[in-house]
């Protein structure tokens, strides 16, 4: 990161993998919520590669390389944030379409537009959501008295609709990443799914808590993201 140089995803990805085990994987455009969240379960974050138009430098409704490298990438170097992000991804494995929509909203109000207290005893707010960090205008808006601020609650966030073409009217504030992860795991465990899974860092594989019988796959069904071979 320096003036006159655009960071390369491969270089940043290598650094993140050394720090937290996360990888950046280029993608040509937006993915479905299911495929995108599945990637997080495997410590993989899908990145776009285009740059926002110079006429709208302060905000873009679609993620661009500024959003990815200024907003997301630095946060994935933080182990607590990486663990929180993966928790949402793990919850998406085996989830129904309705549950995926709920998890996508949790992701939106945290990883994209989340705010965190500076410490457990402080009321000072710090931004960690990439959608805010990559937009100067959104930073000013989020720190003003205009938006509604609520305490982080995945069950509440999972029911909240959100706009994508203007500044957010609502933000959630977590006490800490550790607290946010604990509440996210509680919410994930409350979802009615046929199985749950955890990540094995050593083997870089998912472990499920029961045997799962796989249905016969349709010719046009490419399944969920299953990680690197």
Backbone torsions as a table, in degrees:
resi	resn	phi	psi	omega
1	UNK	NA	106.5	176.4
2	UNK	-159.8	160.2	-178.9
3	UNK	-59.2	133.5	178.9
4	UNK	84.4	2.7	-178.8
5	UNK	-132.5	127.0	175.9
6	UNK	-93.5	116.9	-177.9
7	UNK	-57.1	141.9	178.7
8	UNK	-92.0	136.8	-176.9
9	UNK	-57.9	-37.7	-178.5
10	UNK	-63.8	-40.4	179.7
11	UNK	-67.0	-45.0	-179.6
12	UNK	-66.1	-39.8	-179.9
13	UNK	-61.3	-42.0	179.1
14	UNK	-62.0	-40.6	178.2
15	UNK	-64.8	-45.1	-179.4
16	UNK	-63.4	-39.4	-179.7
17	UNK	-62.4	-37.9	177.7
18	UNK	-66.3	-35.2	-176.0
19	UNK	-81.4	-48.3	-171.1
20	UNK	-132.5	-4.6	-178.4
21	UNK	88.7	-2.0	178.7
22	UNK	-81.5	148.4	175.5
23	UNK	-123.3	150.8	170.9
24	UNK	-101.0	133.5	179.0
25	UNK	-126.0	121.5	-178.7
26	UNK	-63.6	144.7	174.9
27	UNK	-139.7	149.2	-174.6
28	UNK	-76.6	-16.6	-178.0
29	UNK	-174.2	-163.6	-178.1
30	UNK	-69.7	141.2	175.9
31	UNK	-104.2	166.4	172.8
32	UNK	-66.7	156.1	178.9
33	UNK	-58.5	-39.3	-178.6
34	UNK	-62.7	-50.3	-177.6
35	UNK	-66.6	-37.9	180.0
36	UNK	-66.3	-47.7	-179.4
37	UNK	-67.4	-36.4	176.2
38	UNK	-57.1	-38.3	179.1
39	UNK	-59.5	-39.4	180.0
40	UNK	-61.0	-33.0	179.2
41	UNK	-60.4	-30.6	-178.7
42	UNK	-100.6	23.8	-179.8
43	UNK	57.1	36.3	-179.8
44	UNK	-123.1	126.5	179.3
45	UNK	-114.0	120.5	-179.3
46	UNK	-80.8	128.2	-174.8
47	UNK	-117.3	137.3	169.1
48	UNK	-81.0	168.8	-172.8
49	UNK	-129.5	-2.2	-177.9
50	UNK	-89.9	165.3	-177.1
51	UNK	-113.0	136.9	179.0
52	UNK	-57.5	154.3	-179.1
53	UNK	-69.4	142.6	-176.2
54	UNK	-63.1	-17.8	-178.7
55	UNK	-76.9	-16.3	179.4
56	UNK	-130.8	68.6	-174.5
57	UNK	-74.2	-20.7	-172.1
58	UNK	-87.3	-19.8	-175.8
59	UNK	-158.6	141.3	172.3
60	UNK	-137.3	130.2	-179.7
61	UNK	-70.1	-19.1	177.3
62	UNK	-112.1	145.0	-178.1
63	UNK	-65.6	136.4	175.1
64	UNK	-127.0	-175.2	-174.7
65	UNK	-65.7	-28.8	175.2
66	UNK	-65.6	-46.6	178.6
67	UNK	-59.1	-43.9	-175.7
68	UNK	-71.1	-47.0	-172.1
69	UNK	-87.6	-26.9	177.4
70	UNK	-92.5	-38.3	-177.6
71	UNK	-86.9	-58.4	-172.2
72	UNK	-82.1	-52.2	-169.4
73	UNK	-53.9	-47.5	-180.0
74	UNK	-60.6	-34.4	-178.6
75	UNK	-69.2	-32.1	-180.0
76	UNK	-71.2	-6.8	173.9
77	UNK	-82.8	-8.5	178.6
78	UNK	-92.6	118.0	-176.1
79	UNK	-57.1	-39.6	-178.4
80	UNK	-67.8	-40.6	178.2
81	UNK	-67.9	-41.0	179.2
82	UNK	-60.3	-42.0	179.4
83	UNK	-65.0	-39.1	178.5
84	UNK	-63.7	-45.3	-179.7
85	UNK	-62.0	-41.9	179.9
86	UNK	-66.0	-30.4	179.9
87	UNK	-61.1	-40.2	177.0
88	UNK	-65.2	-41.2	178.8
89	UNK	-63.5	-43.3	178.9
90	UNK	-60.7	-37.1	179.7
91	UNK	-66.3	-23.5	-176.7
92	UNK	-79.6	-18.6	-178.9
93	UNK	-70.3	120.4	-179.5
94	UNK	80.9	5.9	-178.4
95	UNK	-78.4	153.3	175.4
96	UNK	-75.8	170.5	178.4
97	UNK	-61.1	-39.9	179.6
98	UNK	-65.6	-39.7	178.3
99	UNK	-68.6	-36.0	176.3
100	UNK	-61.0	-40.9	178.0
101	UNK	-62.2	-41.0	177.8
102	UNK	-64.3	-43.6	-179.4
103	UNK	-67.3	-35.9	177.6
104	UNK	-63.6	-35.6	176.6
105	UNK	-69.2	-39.0	175.9
106	UNK	-61.7	-41.4	177.9
107	UNK	-62.2	-44.4	-178.4
108	UNK	-59.5	-45.5	-175.3
109	UNK	-83.5	2.6	178.6
110	UNK	-125.7	-76.3	-176.8
111	UNK	-60.8	-35.3	-179.5
112	UNK	-89.3	-42.9	-173.6
113	UNK	-135.3	37.3	-178.1
114	UNK	-88.3	152.6	175.0
115	UNK	-128.4	146.8	-176.5
116	UNK	-133.3	146.6	174.2
117	UNK	-69.0	147.6	178.6
118	UNK	-64.0	-35.4	175.6
119	UNK	-155.7	168.8	-176.8
120	UNK	-62.6	-28.1	-176.4
121	UNK	-101.6	2.9	-176.6
122	UNK	-108.2	147.6	174.2
123	UNK	-98.1	0.4	177.4
124	UNK	-67.2	129.3	-177.4
125	UNK	-99.5	140.8	176.1
126	UNK	-124.3	140.1	-179.4
127	UNK	-86.7	135.6	172.0
128	UNK	-129.2	-12.6	180.0
129	UNK	-71.9	130.6	-175.2
130	UNK	-65.2	-30.5	178.5
131	UNK	-65.0	-27.4	176.2
132	UNK	-85.8	-47.0	-175.2
133	UNK	-60.3	-30.9	-176.6
134	UNK	-92.8	8.9	-179.5
135	UNK	-135.0	110.3	179.3
136	UNK	-58.5	-41.5	179.9
137	UNK	-64.0	-39.8	-179.4
138	UNK	-69.5	-32.9	177.4
139	UNK	-60.4	-48.7	179.3
140	UNK	-61.4	-42.3	179.9
141	UNK	-63.8	-46.2	-177.0
142	UNK	-64.2	-31.2	-178.2
143	UNK	-90.8	-0.1	179.1
144	UNK	-87.8	-177.9	178.1
145	UNK	-91.1	3.5	-174.5
146	UNK	-74.7	-48.2	-176.3
147	UNK	-76.8	160.4	173.5
148	UNK	-81.1	139.2	179.7
149	UNK	-118.9	126.8	177.9
150	UNK	-125.0	154.9	174.9
151	UNK	-70.0	138.1	-177.1
152	UNK	-57.6	121.1	179.2
153	UNK	-147.0	103.3	-177.3
154	UNK	-56.2	-35.4	-179.5
155	UNK	-63.8	-37.9	177.6
156	UNK	-74.2	-45.2	-178.7
157	UNK	-61.6	-33.4	-177.9
158	UNK	-65.0	-16.7	-178.1
159	UNK	-104.4	-0.6	-172.2
160	UNK	-95.2	123.5	171.2
161	UNK	-73.0	164.6	-178.4
162	UNK	-149.8	149.4	175.9
163	UNK	-85.0	152.6	178.1
164	UNK	-119.1	-1.6	-176.9
165	UNK	-115.6	8.9	178.2
166	UNK	-151.6	172.2	179.2
167	UNK	-62.1	149.0	-175.4
168	UNK	-72.2	135.9	176.5
169	UNK	-84.3	-10.5	-174.1
170	UNK	-141.6	134.8	174.6
171	UNK	-131.5	151.3	176.2
172	UNK	-110.4	138.3	-179.1
173	UNK	-112.5	123.1	177.7
174	UNK	-94.5	149.4	176.6
175	UNK	-68.5	-34.7	179.6
176	UNK	-168.9	166.7	175.2
177	UNK	-64.2	-36.7	179.1
178	UNK	-62.2	-44.2	178.3
179	UNK	-66.9	-39.6	179.3
180	UNK	-63.4	-40.9	179.2
181	UNK	-66.1	-42.4	179.5
182	UNK	-61.0	-44.6	-179.8
183	UNK	-68.9	-35.4	178.6
184	UNK	-66.8	-39.7	178.7
185	UNK	-66.6	-38.6	175.9
186	UNK	-60.1	-45.2	179.6
187	UNK	-64.2	-44.3	-179.9
188	UNK	-59.9	-41.2	-179.7
189	UNK	-68.5	-19.6	179.6
190	UNK	-83.3	-12.7	179.9
191	UNK	-72.7	137.0	179.9
192	UNK	-82.2	97.9	-179.3
193	UNK	-127.2	158.2	-179.2
194	UNK	-70.0	-17.6	178.9
195	UNK	-162.8	164.5	171.8
196	UNK	-124.2	162.6	-177.2
197	UNK	-143.1	155.7	176.3
198	UNK	-129.4	159.6	-177.0
199	UNK	-98.3	134.0	175.6
200	UNK	-100.4	107.6	-176.4
201	UNK	-63.3	-38.7	-175.5
202	UNK	-65.6	-46.5	-177.3
203	UNK	-92.9	-10.9	-177.1
204	UNK	54.1	51.3	178.8
205	UNK	-140.0	158.6	174.3
206	UNK	-87.5	142.2	171.8
207	UNK	-115.3	125.7	177.4
208	UNK	-97.8	157.2	-172.8
209	UNK	-89.8	3.3	177.6
210	UNK	-162.9	164.4	177.6
211	UNK	-71.1	137.4	-178.4
212	UNK	-121.6	125.1	177.9
213	UNK	-86.6	123.2	-177.5
214	UNK	-85.7	130.3	176.8
215	UNK	-74.6	157.0	177.2
216	UNK	-63.2	130.6	-174.3
217	UNK	-84.3	136.4	174.9
218	UNK	-70.9	159.7	-178.8
219	UNK	-63.5	-29.9	-177.3
220	UNK	-99.1	10.7	-178.7
221	UNK	-102.7	112.6	-178.4
222	UNK	-95.9	5.3	172.3
223	UNK	70.1	-172.9	178.9
224	UNK	-87.7	158.9	178.1
225	UNK	-63.9	128.9	-174.2
226	UNK	-116.6	13.7	172.9
227	UNK	86.9	-178.8	-178.6
228	UNK	-76.8	148.5	179.9
229	UNK	-70.8	NA	NA
